[in-house]
Amino acid sequence: MKVAVAKYRIGAPADFAAFAARQASVVAEAAEAGAQLVVLPEYLSLELGATFAAPVCQDLHASLAAIQAYRHDWLALFSQLAREHRLTLVAGTFLLAGGNGRYRNRSDWFGPQGAHGWQDKLQLTGFEAATGVIEGGDTLKVLEAGPVRAGISVCYDSEFPLPVRAQQQAGARLLLVPSCTDTAAGATRVRVGCLARALENRMFVAQAVTAGEAPWSPALDVNTGEAAIYAPMDAGLPADGIVVQTRGSQAWAVAELDFDLLDASRGRAQVANDRDWNGQCAPAITRAVLEVPSVGPRPRVDVTRTG
C-alpha cells in the first residue's frame, strides 16, 4: 500500500469554497503520486476560522462555535475526494460540537466506496484542557484501510502505549497520526512516541503535521515538525526507524509499505517487542517493590589512645 502523509502549510482561506479548492488540489497531488491512503494533519478545521472576521477568528471559543456551520460541507467534501481518487482519506481533525457546550477533536476517515468513520482524540494536552471546552473521547477503534487494518492516534495519543497496543491486538498493522505541534519539544515528543509505537507493536506509523505560521489563529499560530512514516528498527527495515520524511518545503512524505515484509521481519527479528510484550505483565513485575537495605551490626573499630 502506498501511503502519503502531509506537511500541510496553514493558510487563510477567504471562504469554504477556497478551502475546498485547496483540499482538492492537495489530495489530487497525493493521488498523482500513487497514494492509496492519505493523512492530513490535526486541527485542519481550525484553518476555517480565517473565513470569519477578526473578533471570531482571533478568539478560539468563538471560532470553534462558528466552524460548526461547515460540518456538513466538510463531510461532503472529503467523502467526495476519497471517492473521486479511490483512496482512504484521513481528513485531519474537526473540533466537533457535542451539544453540551463542549467539543471533541474528531478525526474523520473516508473510504473509496463511500464509507465514513471516525476516531476522537482520547488524551487532552495542557492547551486543550485549559480551553475548558474540549473533552477527550471515550471510544477506541480500528478501521479497514484497503488490505490492512489501521488505527488512528491523534497527536498526543501517540505518546501513550496501551491504547495503541489495544488497536494492534484488534488487528491494526498501521497507525495513522494526524498531529499539530508548535514547539521543537512538542514535535520531538510526538516523533519519539511514533517511533516507540512502531517498535513495540511491529507496525508502520504514518504521521502528518501542520507547518508555517498563522498569527490570526490562537491555536495554529506556530507549527513545527516534519511529516514522516516510521517502521520498527529491525532486520530488513530502516535502522533508524524512518521510512521517509519531509524536508524543507516538501508537502508530502510518500512511501510504498510492504506489510508482507513487516510480517516476515518477526521471524528474523533481532528483538521482538511485540512478541515479548506480555513479559512485562507478569504479576511479579507489574508493581515495583521498595527495597530498603538491611542494616547489620556496625563493624568493631579498635581505637588506641595515646598521649
Phi, psi and omega in degrees: 000132176267126184241139178235130177241138189268140160255095194262115180280120183295134178245196179221076183297144180285329181201179183294327179299319179293319177300313181297320180296321179291318179299320178299318180292317182296312181292323178299323178297318178293319179296322178295335177278000177094008184296136173256346177218130185234134180239124174258167192273165173301151176065017180304323183296335182290344173298333179291346175300334181294344181283354180251162181295163186309316181302335179268308187293336180269002179240115185300314182297319180292320182289325177300317179293320185291321186288350178299334178297340182265000188302313180299315180295324177302309181298317181295320181298306186285331173296317179297317181295321178296318181289319181299318183262001176055057180216167172268129187235121174262110191272051179058226174222152176239127177281100191261128179293138181258005179084003181236022182079007181236163186230149173246142181274093192258128175259109177275142171234151184227138181259165183292342180257012177100001179294149177218133175214183183202160172223123176277148172295135186267314184258135179268139171284170176301320179299314183293318179297323183291339179294332181077359184232354179261135180235155179281157177283172182224018181223136179245133188228166163231158181232155174273112182246083183066236185280354183227162170269146181224155172244154174250132179229105189281109172046259184303329180301332182291349180271003182243122188285327191290316177298320179294322176298321178296322176294319177298318181291340175272007173108000181290133176241003180218132178247129183251125189235092169287128185222162176208117179227145185252353180231161176298323179296317179296317179298321179293320180299315180292320179299314179296320177301316179297316178298318180294318180294325176296316181295311186295325192249001185048061178223160169278146178231127184242114186247125173259151183223159168270158182216161176083191183235146177221080186299343179283347186249130177288347181252332184249022188299317180227140183223134188224145173128170179238139173288143184202160171239131186244158177221161174297146182275089186209178185304128179084358180237164185302132182296330179265001178082358184259114176283313179198150174209158177284159174217138177060236186270004179301137182264341184222142164249121186233136179209148171274119183260126183259100183284335174293319176297320179300314179294318182295333182297336180295325183290338180238028186296139171290317169222159182223079182301324179295317179291323186267008184307316186293343178301328181281353182262004179302136184307326184290343184235011177281346177221131180281145179253130177286120179258119179261119180304134178287147180248110180272185177297142180291141179295144179285136178237120178275129180239126179258122180273138177228159175085000000 
